[in-house]
Amino acid sequence: MRKKISADYQKDLLARLKDPEYAAEYLNAAIEENREVFLLALRNVAEVQGIAALAKKAHINRENLYRALSPTGNPQLSTLAAVLEVSGLQFAVQKKKRAA
C-alpha cells in the first residue's frame, strides 16, 4: 500500500509542477532546506518536461544533466540557469531572512 501512496504523490506533484508559479515556490522552499533537496526538486521540475527533451532544449548532454541533478551532483551555474530558463523560470537573489 505504501508504494501506491508514494507513486500517487509523485504523480500529483509532477502535475502541480506544470504551473510555473507553483514550481517557483517549490524550488524556493527546497533551496532553503539544503543543496541536495534543491537538486531533487529541480530534477522533479525537469521531469515535468522530460529530462531528455529538456536537455535537448537547453543544449545539455542528457547523461550530464541526470548526473548534475542527482543528490550528489555538482552542477555549474550555467547548467542550472539553462534548466530554469527552459522551464520558464529564473534565478533571483534576495536578502537573507534573519533567524528568529
C-alpha positions in Angstrom: 0.0 0.0 0.0 2.8 2.4 0.8 4.3 2.2 -2.7 1.0 3.3 -4.2 0.7 6.3 -2.0 4.3 7.3 -2.9 3.6 6.9 -6.7 0.3 8.9 -6.3 2.2 11.7 -4.5 4.9 11.9 -7.2 2.3 11.9 -10.0 0.3 14.6 -8.3 3.5 16.6 -7.6 4.6 16.5 -11.2 1.1 17.6 -12.3 1.3 20.6 -10.0 4.8 21.4 -11.1 3.5 22.2 -14.6 2.4 25.5 -13.2 5.5 27.8 -13.3 4.3 29.8 -10.2 3.9 26.5 -8.2 7.3 25.3 -9.5 9.0 28.6 -8.4 7.5 28.3 -4.9 8.5 24.7 -4.7 12.1 25.4 -5.7 12.3 28.4 -3.3 11.2 26.2 -0.4 13.7 23.5 -1.5 16.6 25.8 -1.7 16.0 26.9 1.9 16.4 23.3 3.0 19.8 22.3 1.6 21.6 21.7 -1.7 20.5 18.0 -2.0 16.8 18.9 -1.5 17.1 21.7 -4.1 18.7 19.4 -6.7 16.0 16.8 -6.2 13.3 19.5 -6.5 14.9 20.8 -9.7 15.0 17.3 -11.1 11.3 17.0 -10.4 10.7 20.3 -12.2 12.8 18.9 -15.1 10.9 15.6 -15.2 7.7 17.5 -16.0 9.1 18.3 -19.4 11.0 15.0 -19.7 14.7 15.1 -18.9 15.8 14.1 -22.4 13.6 16.8 -24.0 14.7 19.5 -21.5 18.4 18.5 -22.1 18.0 18.9 -25.8 16.2 22.3 -25.5 18.9 23.5 -23.0 21.8 22.2 -25.1 23.0 20.0 -22.3 24.1 16.3 -22.6 21.3 14.2 -21.2 23.6 12.0 -19.1 25.4 15.0 -17.7 22.0 16.6 -16.8 21.0 13.4 -14.9 24.3 13.5 -13.1 24.1 17.2 -12.3 20.6 16.9 -10.9 21.4 13.8 -8.7 21.7 14.3 -4.9 25.5 14.2 -5.2 25.5 16.3 -8.4 27.6 19.5 -8.6 26.0 21.4 -11.5 27.6 24.5 -12.9 25.6 27.8 -12.7 25.2 27.7 -16.5 23.5 24.3 -16.2 21.1 25.4 -13.5 20.3 28.6 -15.4 19.6 26.6 -18.6 17.3 24.2 -16.8 15.4 27.1 -15.2 15.2 29.0 -18.5 13.8 26.1 -20.4 11.3 25.6 -17.5 10.1 29.2 -17.7 11.9 30.2 -14.5 14.9 32.3 -13.5 17.2 32.9 -10.6 16.6 35.7 -8.1 18.7 37.0 -5.3 17.2 38.5 -2.1 18.4 39.5 1.3 18.7 36.5 3.7 16.0 36.2 6.3 17.1 36.5 9.8 16.9 33.6 12.2 14.2 34.0 14.9 
